[in-house]
């Protein structure tokens, strides 16, 4: 098991609103690892749509992604990709 940590920047104009949050949760549906987002000293379970929305992360905010588990590398790569591509917006 490995634990991976990476910072990402939110590029979406509206920040982490409902659409990106939904995309994140769908992306993590089949992932075996635990995934957490940390923003301004608050850490949440990234598999929960409400938790993501409660982070209220705005555009250009930095989020720390922590992935812990057997498919950590793959999961982190998919997530970073999604952030880079603005969740398809």
N, C-alpha and C positions, 0 to 999 in steps of 0.2 A: 504494500500500500504506500502511496506517496501523497504528499501534501504539496500542492503548488499554489503560489500566490502571485498575482499580477495586478498592476494598476491599469485601469482604462479610463478614457475620457468620454463623457457623453457628448455626442455630436448632434443629436436630435434637437431641433429648434424648441420643442416643447419639453425637453428633458425626458425622464423616465415616466411617461404617462401610460395610459391603459394599453395602447397598441404594442409598444415595445415590451411592456410587462407580460402581456399575453404571449408574445413571441418567445420570451425568455422561458416562461413556464412550460410551453409546448416543447421547446428545445431540450429542456431538462427532464421531460416525462420519463424517458427510458434510461436515464443516466443512473448508474449505481452509486456514484460518489455523493458525498454531502457537499452542497454548494452554498457559500455564504457571500453576501455583499457587505462591505463596510463603507459607510459614508458618514463623515462628521462624528466619529466615535460611536456610531450606532451600527450594530451588526445584525443582519437578518438572514433568514433562510430564503435563498433565492428561488426555491420551488413554490413559494407562496405569493400569489399575485397581490394580495392585500399588503403583505410585508414590503414588497417592492414599491408599491404605491405610497406607503407610509414613509418611506425614505425621503420622498419629495426631492429627489435629486434633479437639479436643473441642468440646462445646457452648460457645457464646459466644466461641470462638476467632475471630480475624480472619484472613482469608486475602486476599492480594492476587492478583487475577486479571490476567494479562497476555495480551492477544490481539494477535497480529501477523500481518496478512495481508489478502487482498482482501475477505473477508466478516467482518472483525473486528467491525464494529458490530452486525450481526445475531447473531453468535455470542455476543458479550458480553451482549447483551440477553436471549437465551435462558438463559444461565447464571445471570445475576443473578435472573431470574424463578424459576428452579429453586431457588436458595438461599432466596429470599423465601418460596416455597411449601413449604419444608421437603421438597422432592423428593416431594411427595405423601403424606408420612407423617401 
